[in-house]
Amino acid sequence: MQTSSDRHEYPSHWEADVVLRDGGTARIRPITVDDAERLVSFYEQVSDESKYYRFFAPYPRLSAKDVHRFTHHDFVDRVGLAATVGGEFIATVRYDRINADGRPASLPADEAEVAFLVQDAHQGRGVASALLEHIAAVARERDIRRFAAEVLPANSKMIKVFTDAGYQQKRHFEDGVVRLEFDLEPTDRSLAVQRAREQRAEARSVQRLLAPGSVAVIGAGRTPGGVGRSVLDNLREAGFTGRLYAVNKALQEKELVGVPAHRSVRDIAEPVDLAVVAVPAPYVPEVVAECGEHGVQGLVVVSAGYAESGPAGRERQRALVRQARTYGMRIIGPNAFGVINTSPEVRLNASLAPEMPRPGRIGLFAQSGAIGIALLSRLHRRGGGVTGVTGVSTFVSSGNRADVSGNDVLQYWYDDPDTDVALMYLESIGNPRKFTRLARRTAAAKPLVVVQGARHAAAPQGHAVRATRLPHATVSALLRQAGVIRVDTITELVDAGLLLARQPLPAGPRVAILGNSESLGLLTFDACLAEGLRPLPPLDLTTAASAEDFHRALTKALADDRCDAVVVTAIPAVGETSAQDAALAEALRSASASAPAKPVLVVHVELGGLAEALSAAASTAPQAASTAPGAGQAPRPAERPATTVGGPSEASPRLIPAYPAAERAVRALGEAVKYAQWRREAADPGKVPEYEDIDEKGAAEQIDELLSRGSGLTLAPEDACVLLGRYGIDVHRALPAPTPDEAAAAARTLGYPVALKTTAPHLRHRADLGGVRLDLTDETQLRRAYTELTDLFGTPEVLRPVVQGMAPRGVDTVVRAVIDPAAGAVLSFGLAGAASELLGDTAHRLVPVTDRDASSLVRSIRTAPLLFGWRGSAPVDTLALEELMLRVSRLVDDHPEVVAVSLEPVVVAPRGLSVLGATVRLARAPVRDDLGPRTLPVV
């Protein structure tokens, strides 16, 4: 519990855990009056040189006055932050608000002087850079817009911290001191710097867990079969290249199965990089403390009994993460299956998997241990998955993912040279906004395939995730927008990964089909059409086709400029020998080598040894002596895993995936086609247009004034129209009509023809219920319509009728934007009406929307043909519609206080459009968002 200082309550939301450059963690928090002893102790450990750089003079110790000044802050004009590890300070930063003369000041002064001090032992870890991000965010929150810093010229490290941050800055030299001044408004460069630092730090933190130089298994017992002992045995049998230790308080001997044994990690003389914790949950805190004091860098906690067990376990899990972060350690788990790294330099199997997967180019992340086992088994099985051809580079099963999550692993895979394809099984996404950002960047470099479990149910009990109001279909659409290849089953996950790991991306959707079965070719043709591909007529080679016939046909198909990919269908002849099987596999491989830029897939119906021959021909890696559990059981045909065809040597790495069913092969190809198209479009994502008529300042002032009346505010129609008008969005004028006479007066003001409609919540936007009367050309028709509505639906007080001038005829659409607490700002578009709502025919894009996003959004819905002249109707003005979307996107992006906008209906005519209804909701903007400083999730 921190004690508040002079004027304001302790700002607990400034507390944050951060990952540093070397992968370790530190806690950043405000300095308070309780920190006097910590500050003195910290200062004593700083070198005289660092003290000189901070105070520009010899300053061996802090006086009582200094200690009081540096620990008493008002959290507005004077703020100090400390970075701590193990509860002790390793660095500090403070700012003091100043006026134009450099003297202490209060608001409205918007400049502050900032100064840092980093303990010498922790310099070079990126502590000062992290502190700068956080103190800048605090300053912006307190209406400080500019920092000034005075630095000695010899203090090059601190000058580099400021200059590398990416802010707009000025520098000048006077009186032997470098004075730096920089604005705190984030720039594209400062955000890019921040994101790059985040990626390097988080990737390094995962690398420390996956490539340790030494591992201690805590809880390894004498008797085989226990969890700890199993992990120890798996590490030994995998041939872990580093130092390995067994730790158990009950051990008296010095060795356990040839591994050095100790009663405590403290007794190990050498450094320990990774500890695998396999003790009962009540004993874990003691183990974590011992590991932290010994300098262990990271933990894999396989122990259960945490959030998956209920509220008490959830609190135990929070305490575990807080304790580990106190020592700068990251955690995989708890309740984790473990981690694997097949690199020959590491050979780490710190998991419960009894077999080490074959080395390969696929990275695998699974939140579920059971699913992880299933995936590893498929990828390991000879004749299934990527057996003997390509396998796993790294595997992480995160369990309850209390700390290290899929986001962290994505950061690692992004620039991991050993991973070409990333496969992820996710049951929850803790930070969808960050995940989509990282996924977009990763997918631009390498394929990312995701299957989501628990799509129609709550997240597993062990996962602490922020609530989202978005339906699963919307989240999936946003992931696809970010380049994620979304599949529905783990079979499809493996199928897609198998194709993407070793085949080039197709240049387009045109598919050639050839094979020795006309029926199988037709099934493949139909499957292509169902996936939106453009198949050429199948080429039937007849059942008499030889391996040479296949080679000749495939070579010709690949040379054809009309096709972008080839699917080969093959039914082995009854009684076919293994030699003939191998000949066919080699014929396909050698033919595919003639066109390395086009993918080739095989669909086979197994009638003998063809599948084994295909796999055997593919084997470019040594075969394991034994298979994974269950590998010997032949799967049912519907579950039969895909195989891979490849060359017989490492000199020919072109590998051909083979599938037991046409729809599986074509579905994988369809995903590859869509992903390739996304890659091409991502190279030119478009731009967010600037509109000269936007009044951003006026809108901000109006929003501040409206929110002064209270938060969570739905604007009155007049206020909504004014706010939207500041962004060039004109709403068709509607006048209230509480009586027939006032309706007639409103119509005279607007001019006939007019529409009369109700605005009652249960009838609003429901023209199908009869609450709207259109094309009323005179007062007589208007009064008659008024009487009809009140007779049918109730009194004017209930109906809230309005009169509105008629808009040009067109297609009724809906444009909405909403700020989701987990996913961020989302723009949605669809046609108006019950049919579109029932079908869920709505498209979504993340804000800010570019011009390319807006164009694709209009065309993404299934009913889009209605906008482009379907069945002879006049095409409508989609360019005006796209501009409207871009303006709405700008509004919610510029002003996070705008939490919801609904424009319904938007009537899009052949020329122009009319916004007939608008609702806007405001709320206070969150103090921190994804544009804020780097921070680990709060536990």
Disulfide bonds with the S-S distance in Angstrom:
none
